[in-house]
Amino acid sequence: MRGSDERTGSLFSYVDLEARVRRDHPLRPIREIANAALKDLSQDFAALYPPRLGRPSIPPERLLRAMLLQAFYGIRSERQLMERMEFDLLFRWFVGLGVDDAAWDHSSFSKNRDRLLEGEIVGKFLRAILAQPRVKRLMSSDHFSVDGTLIEAWASLKSFRRKDGSDHDPEGPGRNAERGFHKEKRSNDTHQSTTDPEARLYKKGGQPAKLCYMGHALMENRHGLAVDALVTQATGFAEREATLAMLDRRPGRRRITLGADKAYDVRGFIGDLRQRRVTPHVAIDGHVRSTAKTSKPRSSAVDGRTTRHPGYAVSQRCRKRIEEVFGWAKSAAGLAKVKLRGRARVEAVFTLALAAYNLIRLPKLLGAAI
């Protein structure tokens, strides 16, 4: 018998969201881990919101879970996220909204999100995930890797103007007038973006110069989980300075190893690592320096005391996995070009992307551990 294509409206609907999400869905263990971390942050949330003052805001727990969904599914904007929240029962279940609850307005969501990003909650959320006993057992406490990546800023090269304002005359009609840079010498000392003043013009690895920030990650080597994150302005010294900053806020002072690429092979940086009881498993920068008379390899700061041990070769293999963290954050979580302005907010979304990366990997790692 042929089924009918007629659609009839229902006066009542009995939908159990818990029953609509299958028992083996990967978001179930992710939500369990995230909820345990959010529970540990209850006092930090209370400090952000004054008691009994004004209208109730979006619950910060739901706000963070919605931001995680945005990273998991690569949703480009808050408007699209709220549209998805209207009809997707899976999203409603993960965030904690009922079937009959209205999704938030995208502007209200953005305003509440900015308050959360400015409160350093995201970094505490990452640490709360890693502090859970079953997660902590998966991590190495002795062997780490570090690296940095460029994050393109939400600013056009046309906004990179002279700080003294001498070139702010429009060169064409309209709000977005044409702007030519031919034969114009531009540098971060004399120019600044009018859209995002904290972004810096920088290039790396033979790529064209862009307005960007530099994101840094510290990774443990056993399973490749990100354990710390930092965003700085893009400079030639930022990678090494950010590494020392992340090491200084690491709990405990036991001796560890740190894998890194040849950009970190600088004598002063290697000395700073040894002062912090960190064994520098840094790749040797042996490029040849050519002069008019001689041609010889550059002198490396890493000597045979380090390279003779088998652990050095192991660290050099493991450190490359940090590129998987950056690759997922840029391709899946949408950080190839960040959509927020200001270093603090960029650092918050970068840290959240690394926390989301850990969360999507933890269910399989915890299942393997069992």
N, C-alpha and C positions, 0 to 999 in steps of 0.2 A: 504494500500500500504506500502510495506516495505521500510524503509529509507535506504539511501546509507551510507556505511561505508568509502567511499572515502574522503580523506582530500585534500582540495584545498588551496593553498596559496593565500594570499590577498596582493595586491600591497599597499593598503592604509587601515588603521584601525582607526575607530572613536570610541574611548573609553572614556567615561566620568566617572572618578573615583568616583565623587560625586554620580552619579546615581547607581554605582555598589554596594555601601555600603547601606544596608537597613536603613530606617529612624529610626527604633527602636534598632539599634545595640548598645550594651553597651559602645563601644569605642567612640561613638559620644559625650555624655556628659563628658566623661573622657578627650577627646581631648579639649573640650571647657574650662574646668577648668584648664588643663595644659597650654593651650595657654594664658589664662589670667595671670597665674603666670609667664610665660616666658616673657610676655610683660613688667611686672614690673621689670624684671632683665636686661633690655636692657642696662642700663648704666654700670652694672657690667660686662656684656659681652664685652662692648666696652673697658673697662679698661684692659681686659685680652689680647686683640689683638692690637698690634701697628698699627696705621693707615698707609695705603699705603706703607707697607713694606713686600716684599716677595709675594708669590702666595696666592690667597684666600684660606682660610681653609674651612673645612666642617662647615657650619653654626651651631653655638652652639645650637640653638633652635632645629634643626633637629637631632643633636647629642643626646641631652637629650631625645627627643621623641623616638629615636631608642633604647636608653638604657632603657627607660620605657617598651618598647615592649619586650626587652630581659628579664626583670623581670616578666612581665605579663604572658608570655608563657614559662618561664623556659628554655630558649635557652642557651645551655651550653657554647658556645664560640662565639667570634666575627666572625669567619669564617662561622659558621652555620647561624648566623644572616644575614650576607651579602648574602649568598646563598638564604635564605628565601626572602630577599628583592628583589632579581632578578625576582621572579615569583609571589609573593603574592601581589595582588592589594590592599588588605586591609592594609598591612604593608606600601606600598607606599603612600596610602592615608593618613594614620595616621602621617607618618614622614613628608610628604610634597613633595615627589618626583613625577614627572610626569611619564606617561607610558613610554615615550621614554628616560627618564633620566637613565644614567648608575648608578648602585649601586657602592658604594665606595669599594676600596680595603680594605681587612680586616686589613692589617698592617697600612694603613693610618688612618683608623677608630680608631685603638687602640692608635696610637700616639696622635691624637686629643683628644681622651677620657682622656688620662692621663693628658694632659694640663688642661682639664676641672676639673678633680678630684682634682688637686693640687691647684685650685683657690678658694676653699671653696664655690663654686657655689651651690653644692647640698644642703647644709644646708640652704642657702638662698632660694632655690627653695621650700623646705619643709615649711619654714616659710611663703613664698608668697602664697602657697596654703591655709594655715590655716588663713591667713589675709584677704581673700576675705569675704565680708560682709555676703553672704549667707552661707558660711561655718562656719564663726565665730559664727553665731547664733546657730549652732548645738552643740557647745562645752560648757562644764562646765568651769567656771572660778574660781571655789572654791574647787573642789574635784579632786584629781589626784592619780595615782599609779605609782610605779617604780619597776623595776626588772632588772636583768642582765642575760645574757646567754653566753655560750662559743661558739666561732666561730673558727673552726679548721683552722689552718694556712695552706698555700700552701707550706709545707715543710715536709720532711720525718724525722722520728726519727733517721735515719742514719746520718742526717746532724747535729745532736746535738753533738758537739765535744767540747773538752777542749779549753778554751780560750787561754791557753799558747801554743797550737799547739802540745803538746806532744803525742797525739794519732792520728795524721793525716797520719800515714803510712797505705797504702792500705793493706787489708787482703785477697786480691784475685785479679784475673785478671779482666780487663775491667774497663770501666768508672764507673759503678755502682757496686763496689765490695761489697762482703758480710761484714757485721759488726755485731759482737757479743757484747752483753751488760751484759752477765751473771756475777754476783758478782761485777759489776762495780757500784760504788756510783756516781750518777749524780745529780746535782742541778743547779739551775739558777745562783748561785754564781760562780760556777767553769766552767760551760758549756754554750755554745751558738750555735744556729743554724747557719751554714754557708750559708744556702739558704735564710733565713729570720731572720736576727739578732734581730729584735724587737719582734719576737714571744717568748713566754715563755712556759716552760713545766709546766702543771697544770692539776689537776683532781678535779672533783666536783661530789658530789652525788653518790659516790661509783663506778664511771666510771674509766676506765684506764687512766693514765696520757697521755696527748697529747700536741703537740705544738699548741698553740692557742692564740687567743685574747679574750677579754671579751667585748661584746656589751651591752650597757645600753639603756633603753628606758623609757621615761616619757610619761604617758598616761592619758588623761582626762577620767573621770569616766562616763560621761553621755552616750556616744556612743562608747567609746573604741577606739578613734583616737589617734595615736601617735603624740605628740606635740614636742618632742625633742629626739635627739639621740646622743650617744657618744660611742667611742671605746677606750679602754685603754688596757694596758698590763694586763695579767691575774695574779692577786695577791689576797691575802686574804682580803685586804683592798679596793680593786678597786671599789666594788659595792657602798660602803658608800661614798668614795671620789668622784666618778662620780655623785652620786645623789646631793651632795652639789654643785658641779660645775654646774650642770644643773639648780638647783634652783637659783643660783646666777645670771645666765644670763636670768632668767625669767623676762619679763617686769612687772613692778608694784610690790608693796610690801604689797598687801592686804593679810589678813590671809587666809590660805588654809589648807586643810587636805591632808595627804599623806599616802596612803595605801602601805604596803610592807610586805614581808614574815618575818619569824623569824630570818633570817640571819642578819637583820637590827636592832635587839633588842640588842643594845649595848648602855651603859649609856652615853658615850661620844657623840655618834651620835645623840641620842635623845636630849641631851642638845644643840647640834648645830642646830637641827631643831627648837627647841623652841626659840632660839636666832633669827632665821629668820622668826618668826611669822608663823611657820608651825606646825599644830597639828599632832602629830605622831600617825597615825592609823596603828601601826606596830603589827604584830602577836606576841604573847607572846612565847618566847623560854623557855618552862618549862621542859626541859629534866632533868632527875634526875642525880645528881652527887653522885656517890658512893665512899666512902672511907673505910678504914679498920674499922672505928667505927660507922660512920653514913651514912645515905642515905637520901638526901633531894633535893627538886627541886631547880633549879637554880633561883636566884633572878632576876626578870625582871625589866627592866628600864621603862616599861609602867605600870602606876598605875591606880587606880580607877577613877582618875580625867578624864581619857580618855575613859576607857572601859565602864563606866556607861551610856554613851550617846548612843542612838539608831544608830546614824551615824557611830559609830565604827563598828558595825556588818554589816552595809551596805557596808562600805569600804572594809571589809574583803571578802565580796562576789564579789564586783566589781574588786578587784585587780587581781583576777585570770584570768580575760579576757586578761591580757597582754601576757599570754602564747599563745593566738591565734595569736597575732602579731608576736611573735618569730616563732611559728609553720609555719605560712604562709611564712615568709621570708626564712626559711630553706628548706621547702619542695617545694614550688612553685617558689620562686625567686632564688633558688640554692645556698643559703648561708650556707648549712650544712658544706661545705668546700669551703672557699673563694679562688678564683683563682687569686688574686692579692697579692703582697707582700708589706709590710710596713704599719705601723699603720695608717698613714694619708689616704692612698688609701683604706684600709679596712674600715675606718670610712666613707669615701665617698660612697662606694657601700652599706654599711649597712644603711646609712641615705636614700639613694635612694630607697632601698627596703621598708623602712617604709613609704616613700612618695608614692610609688606604692601601698602599702597596703591601705593607706588612699584613694587613687584615685579609687580603685576598689569598695570601700564601699560607697563613696560619692554619686554616682547616685541614689542608692536606698534610702539613707538617705534624700537626697534633695527631691526626689519624695514623700517620706512619709511626709516631712515637709510641702509640698504644699497641 
